[in-house]
Protein backbone atom coordinates (compact mmCIF):
# COMPACT_ATOMS: atom_id res chain seq x y z
CA UNK A 1 0.00 0.00 0.00
CA UNK A 2 1.55 3.29 -1.07
CA UNK A 3 1.38 6.62 0.70
CA UNK A 4 -1.40 8.00 -1.52
CA UNK A 5 -3.60 4.97 -0.77
CA UNK A 6 -3.08 5.55 2.95
CA UNK A 7 -3.98 9.23 2.47
CA UNK A 8 -7.24 8.22 0.73
CA UNK A 9 -7.96 5.76 3.53
CA UNK A 10 -7.49 8.62 6.02
CA UNK A 11 -9.74 10.80 3.86
CA UNK A 12 -12.43 8.13 4.09
CA UNK A 13 -11.98 8.15 7.87
CA UNK A 14 -12.38 11.93 7.85
CA UNK A 15 -15.49 11.65 5.72
CA UNK A 16 -16.97 9.13 8.15
CA UNK A 17 -16.24 11.34 11.16
CA UNK A 18 -17.62 14.38 9.37
CA UNK A 19 -20.88 12.55 8.61
CA UNK A 20 -21.09 11.60 12.29
CA UNK A 21 -20.52 15.24 13.24
CA UNK A 22 -23.34 16.23 10.89
CA UNK A 23 -25.62 13.70 12.60
CA UNK A 24 -24.63 14.92 16.08
CA UNK A 25 -25.35 18.54 15.18
CA UNK A 26 -28.66 17.62 13.53
CA UNK A 27 -29.84 15.55 16.51
CA UNK A 28 -28.59 18.17 18.96
CA UNK A 29 -30.61 20.86 17.15
CA UNK A 30 -33.70 18.71 17.65
CA UNK A 31 -32.96 18.06 21.33
CA UNK A 32 -31.90 21.46 22.63
CA UNK A 33 -34.68 23.79 23.72
CA UNK A 34 -32.95 27.17 23.52
CA UNK A 35 -33.72 28.81 20.17
CA UNK A 36 -30.30 30.41 19.72
CA UNK A 37 -28.60 27.03 20.15
CA UNK A 38 -31.13 25.35 17.84
CA UNK A 39 -30.27 27.78 15.05
CA UNK A 40 -26.54 27.46 15.59
CA UNK A 41 -26.62 23.65 15.70
CA UNK A 42 -28.84 23.37 12.63
CA UNK A 43 -26.52 25.72 10.71
CA UNK A 44 -23.49 23.64 11.72
CA UNK A 45 -25.23 20.43 10.65
CA UNK A 46 -25.80 21.92 7.20
CA UNK A 47 -22.19 23.11 7.11
CA UNK A 48 -20.87 19.61 7.91
CA UNK A 49 -23.16 18.17 5.23
CA UNK A 50 -21.76 20.57 2.63
CA UNK A 51 -18.19 19.67 3.61
CA UNK A 52 -18.97 15.96 3.28
CA UNK A 53 -20.46 16.33 -0.15
CA UNK A 54 -17.60 18.51 -1.38
CA UNK A 55 -15.17 15.81 -0.28
CA UNK A 56 -17.29 13.11 -1.95
CA UNK A 57 -17.39 15.04 -5.23
CA UNK A 58 -13.63 15.67 -5.18
CA UNK A 59 -13.01 11.99 -4.48
CA UNK A 60 -15.25 11.09 -7.42
CA UNK A 61 -13.17 13.37 -9.66
CA UNK A 62 -10.17 11.22 -8.72
CA UNK A 63 -12.06 7.99 -9.40
CA UNK A 64 -12.12 7.09 -5.70
CA UNK A 65 -15.33 5.64 -4.26
CA UNK A 66 -16.01 6.84 -0.71
CA UNK A 67 -16.91 4.27 1.93
CA UNK A 68 -19.92 6.32 3.01
CA UNK A 69 -22.16 8.65 1.03
CA UNK A 70 -24.57 9.79 3.76
CA UNK A 71 -25.74 9.11 7.30
CA UNK A 72 -29.21 8.68 8.75
CA UNK A 73 -30.17 11.56 11.01
CA UNK A 74 -32.96 11.97 13.52
CA UNK A 75 -34.29 9.86 16.34
CA UNK A 76 -35.54 6.84 14.40
CA UNK A 77 -32.18 5.06 14.10
CA UNK A 78 -30.86 5.81 17.57
CA UNK A 79 -29.63 2.91 19.59
CA UNK A 80 -30.51 2.61 23.27
CA UNK A 81 -27.16 4.09 24.38
CA UNK A 82 -27.91 7.30 22.44
CA UNK A 83 -31.39 7.49 23.96
CA UNK A 84 -30.11 6.98 27.52
CA UNK A 85 -27.34 9.54 27.00
CA UNK A 86 -29.83 12.08 25.62
CA UNK A 87 -32.14 11.59 28.60
CA UNK A 88 -29.39 11.75 31.22
CA UNK A 89 -27.44 14.65 29.71
CA UNK A 90 -30.14 16.91 28.31
CA UNK A 91 -28.49 20.19 29.30
CA UNK A 92 -27.40 22.43 26.42
CA UNK A 93 -23.81 22.26 27.67
CA UNK A 94 -23.74 18.46 27.40
CA UNK A 95 -25.58 18.35 24.08
CA UNK A 96 -23.29 20.92 22.47
CA UNK A 97 -20.27 19.36 24.18
CA UNK A 98 -20.89 16.06 22.35
CA UNK A 99 -20.79 17.97 19.06
CA UNK A 100 -17.52 19.63 20.03
CA UNK A 101 -15.96 16.28 20.90
CA UNK A 102 -16.94 14.94 17.46
CA UNK A 103 -15.50 18.08 15.86
CA UNK A 104 -12.21 17.50 17.66
CA UNK A 105 -11.95 14.11 15.96
CA UNK A 106 -12.62 15.80 12.62
CA UNK A 107 -9.99 18.47 13.32
CA UNK A 108 -7.36 15.86 14.25
CA UNK A 109 -7.92 14.03 10.97
CA UNK A 110 -7.98 17.29 9.00
CA UNK A 111 -4.66 18.36 10.48
CA UNK A 112 -3.12 14.98 9.71
CA UNK A 113 -4.28 15.08 6.06
CA UNK A 114 -3.29 18.70 5.51
CA UNK A 115 0.14 18.27 7.10
CA UNK A 116 0.72 15.05 5.17
CA UNK A 117 0.02 16.83 1.82
CA UNK A 118 -0.16 13.62 -0.21
CA UNK A 119 -3.69 14.24 -1.47
CA UNK A 120 -4.27 16.10 -4.75
CA UNK A 121 -4.35 19.89 -4.42
CA UNK A 122 -8.03 20.18 -5.37
CA UNK A 123 -8.92 17.97 -2.37
CA UNK A 124 -6.62 19.90 -0.04
CA UNK A 125 -8.36 23.07 -1.27
CA UNK A 126 -11.53 21.75 0.40
CA UNK A 127 -9.83 20.60 3.59
CA UNK A 128 -8.02 23.83 4.50
CA UNK A 129 -11.14 26.06 4.53
CA UNK A 130 -13.03 23.26 6.27
CA UNK A 131 -10.51 23.29 9.12
CA UNK A 132 -10.73 27.08 9.37
CA UNK A 133 -14.54 27.11 9.38
CA UNK A 134 -14.80 24.43 12.07
CA UNK A 135 -12.37 26.35 14.28
CA UNK A 136 -14.33 29.54 13.57
CA UNK A 137 -17.59 27.83 14.53
CA UNK A 138 -16.04 26.95 17.90
CA UNK A 139 -15.18 30.62 18.45
CA UNK A 140 -18.72 31.60 17.40
CA UNK A 141 -20.12 29.08 19.86
CA UNK A 142 -18.12 30.63 22.71
CA UNK A 143 -19.65 34.02 21.85
CA UNK A 144 -23.11 32.47 21.62
CA UNK A 145 -22.72 30.80 25.03
CA UNK A 146 -21.85 34.15 26.61
CA UNK A 147 -24.78 35.85 24.88
CA UNK A 148 -27.27 33.15 25.94
CA UNK A 149 -25.93 33.10 29.49
CA UNK A 150 -26.33 36.88 29.74
CA UNK A 151 -29.81 36.80 28.18
CA UNK A 152 -31.14 34.16 30.55
CA UNK A 153 -29.40 35.73 33.53
CA UNK A 154 -30.97 39.12 32.72
CA UNK A 155 -34.42 37.58 32.15
CA UNK A 156 -34.39 36.01 35.61
CA UNK A 157 -33.99 39.40 37.34
C-alpha positions, -999 to +999 in steps of 0.1 A: +000+000+000+015+033-011+014+066+007-014+080-015-036+050-008-031+056+029-040+092+025-072+082+007-080+058+035-075+086+060-097+108+039-124+081+041-120+081+079-124+119+078-155+117+057-170+091+081-162+113+112-176+144+094-209+125+086-211+116+123-205+152+132-233+162+109-256+137+126-246+149+161-253+185+152-287+176+135-298+156+165-286+182+190-306+209+172-337+187+176-330+181+213-319+215+226-347+238+237-329+272+235-337+288+202-303+304+197-286+270+202-311+253+178-303+278+150-265+275+156-266+237+157-288+234+126-265+257+107-235+236+117-252+204+106-258+219+072-222+231+071-209+196+079-232+182+052-218+206+026-182+197+036-190+160+033-205+163-001-176+185-014-152+158-003-173+131-019-174+150-052-136+157-052-130+120-045-153+111-074-132+134-097-102+112-087-121+080-094-121+071-057-153+056-043-160+068-007-169+043+019-199+063+030-222+087+010-246+098+038-257+091+073-292+087+088-302+116+110-330+120+135-343+099+163-355+068+144-322+051+141-309+058+176-296+029+196-305+026+233-272+041+244-279+073+224-314+075+240-301+070+275-273+095+270-298+121+256-321+116+286-294+118+312-274+147+297-301+169+283-285+202+293-274+224+264-238+223+277-237+185+274-256+184+241-233+209+225-203+194+242-209+161+223-208+180+191-175+196+200-160+163+209-169+149+175-155+181+159-122+175+177-120+141+160-126+158+126-100+185+133-074+159+142-079+140+110-080+173+090-047+184+105-031+150+097-043+151+061-033+187+055+001+183+071+007+150+052+000+168+018-002+136-002-037+142-015-043+161-047-044+199-044-080+202-054-089+180-024-066+199+000-084+231-013-115+218+004-098+206+036-080+238+045-111+261+045-130+233+063-105+233+091-107+271+094-145+271+094-148+244+121-124+264+143-143+295+136-176+278+145-160+269+179-152+306+184-187+316+174-201+291+199-181+306+227-197+340+218-231+325+216-227+308+250-218+341+266-248+358+249-273+331+259-259+331+295-263+369+297-298+368+282-311+342+305-294+357+335-310+391+327-344+376+322-344+360+356-340+394+373 
